[in-house]
């Protein structure tokens, strides 16, 4: 049905009539009718102004991500997607033709063609299917690691001191064994003076940190830290035909560890921020990063963590990266972050409870004034429909438009497990990252020193000989810190680490280590 030139729908449609390249999102819904000639679009240069895709469970958010990712790839823009439930892998395969797809295409004026897109599949730490993504503890940094370990503010500050010491000594912490060794050293008699000038590290706090590390490892998460460390520049690749590569992080195997994978997503974004040069506004972004289950990132986050997210999102735009947060309602995203999300795709919301009704009213207030009764529209949208407002080519918000979205052209569901495994194994990145490497680091050096201590170490020249230590039975209530400190390796550690002077490690805005090129 055509839009009448005198109707409010015509004014809305005119707000999306861009002259430059744009993504096709769907067709305008007005007064209960879909208007295929009124195309709702998103200018390609505005993708680095960030965005939000929100809506209740089952309203079509994942298919919206797939639709946007397909068109970005077709325009030569690489995309990163997190696949929480395992149903995004189908973007690599042509979609299944059928009556429902054809019906939707006819409704929105879409020329639908089954198409697969170039993909790489990744997995955190080699858990599940995918090219393993690992980070060193040094690279991850104290702010993000505190979030993963669920430390409080005091403990987070103490962990920051530990990283500060390791950074000053040029001591790279490859895995959690290295971190545990340095924590224990810094509360030993030999190591305590190392931090005396900047506040020191209490034995109680060190014990909490060590127990958190141990619990984290017992959950099977220790393998996410180590080498070879993943280079997030891999996400910027394009295929031989010029299309952008869609990087899919497969998370079904770790979906029960939300703190872990949401924080790892932030590490990837922070690593990109620290590595990319300033480029200003581009004709198209270098990468669009979809941050799924965004509420998990902000839940329980410290003030320092939230401030770092806000700054990273604000500044990464000038490096050519667009970030889309994906969650259920806008209230899941802190106001300072939400204010930076210029492109909005809001799927249906439910109002079954008083809290739902409150969230609905709060969502409506985040939109510009519109010709719609948004409370009514947002509760009446069907699956694959959304309320949209984006930034125009001039940077001004477009009119709010209820929209019936296009159908993705790739497979709307997972590919077969054997097909996914074959795609992973034939990737040129598989040989680079598949096998974990445990090179010599602080933990290994300590083990060597401990093995040498068959006889007491000789005193240094001019130093009085120390009395032979007397054996004692371990106390039943001996703390974890005491067990590690009293293990007999810290005299050697004082020599091998306490006096080591390597190149100082510098950190970026989020506290992640700057990558060495």
Secondary structure, DSSP 8 states (H G I E B T S, - for coil): ----TTSHHHHHHHTT--SS-EEEEEEEEETTEEEEEEEEEEEGGGGGG-EEEE--TTSSHHHHHHHHHHHHHHTT-EEEEEESSS--GGGGSB----HHHHHHHHHHT---------EEEEEETT-SSSEEE-B-HHHH-HHHHHHHHT--HHHHHHHHHHHHHHHHTT----SHHHHHHHHHHHTSTTTGGGGGGGT---HHHHHHHHHHHHHHHHTT-GGGB-BS---GGGGG-B-TTS-B-EEEEE-GGGTT-HHHHHHHHHHHHHHHHHHS----S-SS-SEEEEE-SHHHHHTT--HHHHHHHHHHHHHHGGGTEEEEEEES-GGGS-HHHHTT--EEEE-----SSHHHHHHHHHHHHTS---SS-HHHHHHH--TTEEEEE-B-TTS-B---EEEEE---SB-SS---HHHHHHHHHTSTTHHHHSS-B----HHHHHHHHHHTTTS-----TT-------------TT--HHHHHHTTS-HHHHHHHTTT-------B-TTS-B----
